[in-house]
Each structure stands twice: as structure tokens, then as C-alpha cells.
Amino acid sequence: MKYIFDTNRFYVEDEGKEIGEITFTRPDENTIVVDHTFVDPTYRGQNIAAHLVRHIYDYAVENKLFVIPVCPYVVKQFEVVEEYQSVLKK
């Protein structure tokens, strides 16, 4: 599987087929709002969504951005992974 950055999203490909994505908006130059996560049902249970959230976290750290999670899955990940809270916009 290959994780790819595209404008305002990361997506996952498996053998050339897009199987998942995480999307965000940029309300200002220092913040991203993560609003959607999806994984093809046939690929669920393989931690793909968790890896997508990790890519968002890494992107935020690398670009010195704060994150506002809106997607329920991302909200939960930011609650349980303590490291992610370092980029959480309060």
C-alpha cells in the first residue's frame, strides 16, 4: 500500500486502486481541520485509518500546524494517542 499526499488530503492506494482517504481544510495558515476519513469496507480492520491519522499528525508537525479534528474517528484518535495532543488546537 502506498500513502500519497494530495491537495488537502492523504489517500491510500493498493495496486493502483484508491482504497481510503483523510481530508482536511485550511481555515488559516496555522491550522488544519480534519473533516473526513474513509476506508473501503473490504480493507477495514487493517489499521489503514489509523495510519492516515498518523500521516496528518506528521504533516502537522513538519509544517508547524495545529489540528482541529472534526471527523469522529479522528477525534477519538486524538483522545487516545497522547502524542497527537501536542498539535491539537485548544
Phi and psi restraints in degrees (value plus and minus 20) as a CYANA .aco file:
   2 LYS   PHI    -146.9  -106.9
   2 LYS   PSI     106.4   146.4
   3 TYR   PHI    -117.9   -77.9
   3 TYR   PSI     108.7   148.7
   4 ILE   PHI    -149.8  -109.8
   4 ILE   PSI     117.1   157.1
   5 PHE   PHI    -110.1   -70.1
   5 PHE   PSI     115.7   155.7
   6 ASP   PHI    -156.2  -116.2
   6 ASP   PSI     148.7   188.7
   7 THR   PHI     -70.7   -30.7
   7 THR   PSI      96.9   136.9
   8 ASN   PHI      39.5    79.5
   8 ASN   PSI       9.1    49.1
   9 ARG   PHI    -188.0  -148.0
   9 ARG   PSI     139.2   179.2
  10 PHE   PHI    -135.9   -95.9
  10 PHE   PSI     123.0   163.0
  11 TYR   PHI    -155.8  -115.8
  11 TYR   PSI     144.2   184.2
  12 VAL   PHI    -139.3   -99.3
  12 VAL   PSI     115.0   155.0
  13 GLU   PHI    -138.0   -98.0
  13 GLU   PSI     123.4   163.4
  14 ASP   PHI    -148.9  -108.9
  14 ASP   PSI      93.0   133.0
  15 GLU   PHI      33.5    73.5
  15 GLU   PSI      23.4    63.4
  16 GLY   PHI      62.4   102.4
  16 GLY   PSI     -23.1    16.9
  17 LYS   PHI    -123.7   -83.7
  17 LYS   PSI     108.8   148.8
  18 GLU   PHI     -92.9   -52.9
  18 GLU   PSI     104.0   144.0
  19 ILE   PHI    -138.9   -98.9
  19 ILE   PSI     -25.8    14.2
  20 GLY   PHI    -192.7  -152.7
  20 GLY   PSI     142.9   182.9
  21 GLU   PHI    -178.1  -138.1
  21 GLU   PSI     139.5   179.5
  22 ILE   PHI    -154.5  -114.5
  22 ILE   PSI     112.3   152.3
  23 THR   PHI    -141.4  -101.4
  23 THR   PSI     136.5   176.5
  24 PHE   PHI    -170.0  -130.0
  24 PHE   PSI     141.4   181.4
  25 THR   PHI    -137.6   -97.6
  25 THR   PSI     146.2   186.2
  26 ARG   PHI    -141.9  -101.9
  26 ARG   PSI      70.3   110.3
  27 PRO   PHI     -89.1   -49.1
  27 PRO   PSI     -43.5    -3.5
  28 ASP   PHI    -173.8  -133.8
  28 ASP   PSI     158.1   198.1
  29 GLU   PHI     -91.7   -51.7
  29 GLU   PSI     -33.0     7.0
  30 ASN   PHI    -130.3   -90.3
  30 ASN   PSI     -17.3    22.7
  31 THR   PHI    -156.8  -116.8
  31 THR   PSI     123.6   163.6
  32 ILE   PHI    -143.2  -103.2
  32 ILE   PSI     122.6   162.6
  33 VAL   PHI    -130.5   -90.5
  33 VAL   PSI      93.3   133.3
  34 VAL   PHI    -108.2   -68.2
  34 VAL   PSI      93.7   133.7
  35 ASP   PHI    -135.4   -95.4
  35 ASP   PSI     -25.2    14.8
  36 HIS   PHI    -181.6  -141.6
  36 HIS   PSI     116.5   156.5
  37 THR   PHI    -156.3  -116.3
  37 THR   PSI     115.9   155.9
  38 PHE   PHI    -165.2  -125.2
  38 PHE   PSI     119.0   159.0
  39 VAL   PHI    -152.5  -112.5
  39 VAL   PSI     112.2   152.2
  40 ASP   PHI     -69.9   -29.9
  40 ASP   PSI     111.8   151.8
  41 PRO   PHI     -72.7   -32.7
  41 PRO   PSI     -52.2   -12.2
  42 THR   PHI     -92.8   -52.8
  42 THR   PSI     -31.1     8.9
  43 TYR   PHI    -129.8   -89.8
  43 TYR   PSI     -19.0    21.0
  44 ARG   PHI     -87.5   -47.5
  44 ARG   PSI     135.0   175.0
  45 GLY   PHI      67.0   107.0
  45 GLY   PSI     -12.9    27.1
  46 GLN   PHI    -131.6   -91.6
  46 GLN   PSI      -5.8    34.2
  47 ASN   PHI      44.8    84.8
  47 ASN   PSI       2.4    42.4
  48 ILE   PHI     -85.6   -45.6
  48 ILE   PSI     -63.5   -23.5
  49 ALA   PHI     -82.3   -42.3
  49 ALA   PSI     -59.9   -19.9
  50 ALA   PHI     -82.7   -42.7
  50 ALA   PSI     -59.2   -19.2
  51 HIS   PHI     -86.5   -46.5
  51 HIS   PSI     -56.0   -16.0
  52 LEU   PHI     -83.9   -43.9
  52 LEU   PSI     -62.2   -22.2
  53 VAL   PHI     -82.9   -42.9
  53 VAL   PSI     -60.2   -20.2
  54 ARG   PHI     -80.5   -40.5
  54 ARG   PSI     -59.1   -19.1
  55 HIS   PHI     -83.6   -43.6
  55 HIS   PSI     -59.3   -19.3
  56 ILE   PHI     -82.6   -42.6
  56 ILE   PSI     -65.4   -25.4
  57 TYR   PHI     -79.3   -39.3
  57 TYR   PSI     -70.0   -30.0
  58 ASP   PHI     -80.1   -40.1
  58 ASP   PSI     -60.7   -20.7
  59 TYR   PHI     -80.7   -40.7
  59 TYR   PSI     -64.0   -24.0
  60 ALA   PHI     -83.2   -43.2
  60 ALA   PSI     -65.3   -25.3
  61 VAL   PHI     -82.3   -42.3
  61 VAL   PSI     -68.6   -28.6
  62 GLU   PHI     -81.3   -41.3
  62 GLU   PSI     -52.3   -12.3
  63 ASN   PHI    -124.9   -84.9
  63 ASN   PSI     -11.6    28.4
  64 LYS   PHI      34.3    74.3
  64 LYS   PSI      31.5    71.5
  65 LEU   PHI    -132.7   -92.7
  65 LEU   PSI     134.9   174.9
  66 PHE   PHI    -118.2   -78.2
  66 PHE   PSI     134.5   174.5
  67 VAL   PHI    -139.0   -99.0
  67 VAL   PSI     114.8   154.8
  68 ILE   PHI    -134.7   -94.7
  68 ILE   PSI      85.9   125.9
  69 PRO   PHI    -100.6   -60.6
  69 PRO   PSI     110.6   150.6
  70 VAL   PHI    -136.7   -96.7
  70 VAL   PSI     -59.2   -19.2
  71 CYS   PHI     -78.8   -38.8
  71 CYS   PSI     109.3   149.3
  72 PRO   PHI     -74.9   -34.9
  72 PRO   PSI     -58.3   -18.3
  73 TYR   PHI     -84.5   -44.5
  73 TYR   PSI     -63.7   -23.7
  74 VAL   PHI     -87.9   -47.9
  74 VAL   PSI     -59.3   -19.3
  75 VAL   PHI     -75.6   -35.6
  75 VAL   PSI     -67.6   -27.6
  76 LYS   PHI     -83.2   -43.2
  76 LYS   PSI     -63.3   -23.3
  77 GLN   PHI     -81.7   -41.7
  77 GLN   PSI     -58.9   -18.9
  78 PHE   PHI     -90.5   -50.5
  78 PHE   PSI     -42.3    -2.3
  79 GLU   PHI     -97.9   -57.9
  79 GLU   PSI     -58.1   -18.1
  80 VAL   PHI    -114.6   -74.6
  80 VAL   PSI     -41.6    -1.6
  81 VAL   PHI    -121.3   -81.3
  81 VAL   PSI      81.5   121.5
  82 GLU   PHI     -76.1   -36.1
  82 GLU   PSI     -58.6   -18.6
  83 GLU   PHI     -76.1   -36.1
  83 GLU   PSI     -56.8   -16.8
  84 TYR   PHI     -84.8   -44.8
  84 TYR   PSI     -45.8    -5.8
  85 GLN   PHI     -85.2   -45.2
  85 GLN   PSI     -36.6     3.4
  86 SER   PHI     -86.9   -46.9
  86 SER   PSI     -41.1    -1.1
  87 VAL   PHI    -130.2   -90.2
  87 VAL   PSI     -15.5    24.5
  88 LEU   PHI     -91.5   -51.5
  88 LEU   PSI     107.2   147.2
  89 LYS   PHI     -99.8   -59.8
  89 LYS   PSI     103.9   143.9
